[in-house]
Amino acid sequence: MNIRIDYVKCGDCRTYTCVDCCAMAVFSLKDNKPVVVDLDSCTLCGICEDLCPKKAITLERSLQGSGFQNSFFMNAKKGECFL
Protein backbone atom coordinates (compact mmCIF):
# COMPACT_ATOMS: atom_id res chain seq x y z
CA MET A 1 0.00 0.00 0.00
CA ASN A 2 1.18 3.48 -0.81
CA ILE A 3 -0.24 6.99 -0.99
CA ARG A 4 0.90 8.90 -4.04
CA ILE A 5 0.67 12.70 -4.13
CA ASP A 6 1.00 14.24 -7.59
CA TYR A 7 2.64 17.55 -6.77
CA VAL A 8 2.11 18.80 -10.33
CA LYS A 9 -1.66 18.48 -9.85
CA CYS A 10 -1.41 19.66 -6.25
CA GLY A 11 0.32 22.77 -7.53
CA ASP A 12 -0.87 25.94 -5.86
CA CYS A 13 -3.64 24.28 -3.85
CA ARG A 14 -3.65 25.82 -0.40
CA THR A 15 -6.80 24.19 0.98
CA TYR A 16 -4.85 21.31 2.55
CA THR A 17 -8.07 19.28 2.61
CA CYS A 18 -6.05 16.06 2.69
CA VAL A 19 -4.36 17.11 5.92
CA ASP A 20 -7.57 18.31 7.56
CA CYS A 21 -9.87 15.45 6.53
CA CYS A 22 -7.69 12.54 7.65
CA ALA A 23 -8.89 11.28 11.03
CA MET A 24 -5.77 9.14 11.33
CA ALA A 25 -3.33 12.07 10.89
CA VAL A 26 -1.55 10.37 8.01
CA PHE A 27 -0.65 13.72 6.39
CA SER A 28 1.25 16.75 7.59
CA LEU A 29 2.59 19.89 5.94
CA LYS A 30 6.24 20.32 5.05
CA ASP A 31 7.35 23.41 3.15
CA ASN A 32 3.66 24.19 2.44
CA LYS A 33 3.11 20.81 0.77
CA PRO A 34 1.20 17.82 2.11
CA VAL A 35 3.40 14.84 2.91
CA VAL A 36 2.66 11.37 4.23
CA VAL A 37 4.03 11.13 7.76
CA ASP A 38 2.30 8.00 9.08
CA LEU A 39 1.49 5.50 6.33
CA ASP A 40 0.99 2.70 8.85
CA SER A 41 -2.04 4.50 10.31
CA CYS A 42 -3.83 4.75 6.96
CA THR A 43 -7.06 2.71 6.90
CA LEU A 44 -7.53 3.05 3.13
CA CYS A 45 -10.87 4.80 3.67
CA GLY A 46 -10.23 6.96 0.59
CA ILE A 47 -11.61 10.21 1.98
CA CYS A 48 -8.41 12.08 1.11
CA GLU A 49 -8.61 10.78 -2.45
CA ASP A 50 -12.28 11.75 -2.76
CA LEU A 51 -12.05 15.20 -1.17
CA CYS A 52 -8.82 16.41 -2.78
CA PRO A 53 -9.97 19.35 -4.93
CA LYS A 54 -7.14 18.80 -7.41
CA LYS A 55 -7.46 14.98 -7.51
CA ALA A 56 -3.76 14.79 -6.72
CA ILE A 57 -3.96 11.88 -4.26
CA THR A 58 -4.03 8.24 -5.27
CA LEU A 59 -4.25 5.37 -2.83
CA GLU A 60 -2.26 2.51 -4.29
CA ARG A 61 -3.80 -0.57 -2.78
CA SER A 62 -1.79 -3.78 -2.82
CA LEU A 63 -2.58 -7.33 -1.82
CA GLN A 64 1.07 -8.01 -1.05
CA GLY A 65 2.09 -8.44 2.55
CA SER A 66 0.35 -10.04 5.46
CA GLY A 67 -0.37 -7.05 7.69
CA PHE A 68 -3.75 -6.36 9.25
CA GLN A 69 -4.48 -3.55 6.80
CA ASN A 70 -3.67 -5.67 3.78
CA SER A 71 -5.88 -8.56 4.82
CA PHE A 72 -8.80 -6.66 6.36
CA PHE A 73 -9.05 -3.25 4.74
CA MET A 74 -8.57 -4.50 1.19
CA ASN A 75 -12.12 -5.84 1.45
CA ALA A 76 -13.52 -2.44 2.46
CA LYS A 77 -15.61 -0.46 0.02
CA LYS A 78 -13.96 2.75 -1.19
CA GLY A 79 -14.92 5.60 1.11
CA GLU A 80 -15.73 3.33 4.04
CA CYS A 81 -13.84 4.35 7.16
CA PHE A 82 -12.99 2.13 10.09
CA LEU A 83 -12.39 4.37 13.07
C-alpha positions in Angstrom: 0.0 0.0 0.0 1.2 3.5 -0.8 -0.2 7.0 -1.0 0.9 8.9 -4.0 0.7 12.7 -4.1 1.0 14.2 -7.6 2.6 17.6 -6.8 2.1 18.8 -10.3 -1.7 18.5 -9.9 -1.4 19.7 -6.3 0.3 22.8 -7.5 -0.9 25.9 -5.9 -3.6 24.3 -3.8 -3.6 25.8 -0.4 -6.8 24.2 1.0 -4.9 21.3 2.5 -8.1 19.3 2.6 -6.0 16.1 2.7 -4.4 17.1 5.9 -7.6 18.3 7.6 -9.9 15.4 6.5 -7.7 12.5 7.7 -8.9 11.3 11.0 -5.8 9.1 11.3 -3.3 12.1 10.9 -1.5 10.4 8.0 -0.6 13.7 6.4 1.3 16.8 7.6 2.6 19.9 5.9 6.2 20.3 5.0 7.3 23.4 3.1 3.7 24.2 2.4 3.1 20.8 0.8 1.2 17.8 2.1 3.4 14.8 2.9 2.7 11.4 4.2 4.0 11.1 7.8 2.3 8.0 9.1 1.5 5.5 6.3 1.0 2.7 8.8 -2.0 4.5 10.3 -3.8 4.8 7.0 -7.1 2.7 6.9 -7.5 3.1 3.1 -10.9 4.8 3.7 -10.2 7.0 0.6 -11.6 10.2 2.0 -8.4 12.1 1.1 -8.6 10.8 -2.4 -12.3 11.7 -2.8 -12.0 15.2 -1.2 -8.8 16.4 -2.8 -10.0 19.3 -4.9 -7.1 18.8 -7.4 -7.5 15.0 -7.5 -3.8 14.8 -6.7 -4.0 11.9 -4.3 -4.0 8.2 -5.3 -4.2 5.4 -2.8 -2.3 2.5 -4.3 -3.8 -0.6 -2.8 -1.8 -3.8 -2.8 -2.6 -7.3 -1.8 1.1 -8.0 -1.0 2.1 -8.4 2.5 0.4 -10.0 5.5 -0.4 -7.1 7.7 -3.8 -6.4 9.2 -4.5 -3.5 6.8 -3.7 -5.7 3.8 -5.9 -8.6 4.8 -8.8 -6.7 6.4 -9.0 -3.2 4.7 -8.6 -4.5 1.2 -12.1 -5.8 1.5 -13.5 -2.4 2.5 -15.6 -0.5 0.0 -14.0 2.7 -1.2 -14.9 5.6 1.1 -15.7 3.3 4.0 -13.8 4.4 7.2 -13.0 2.1 10.1 -12.4 4.4 13.1 
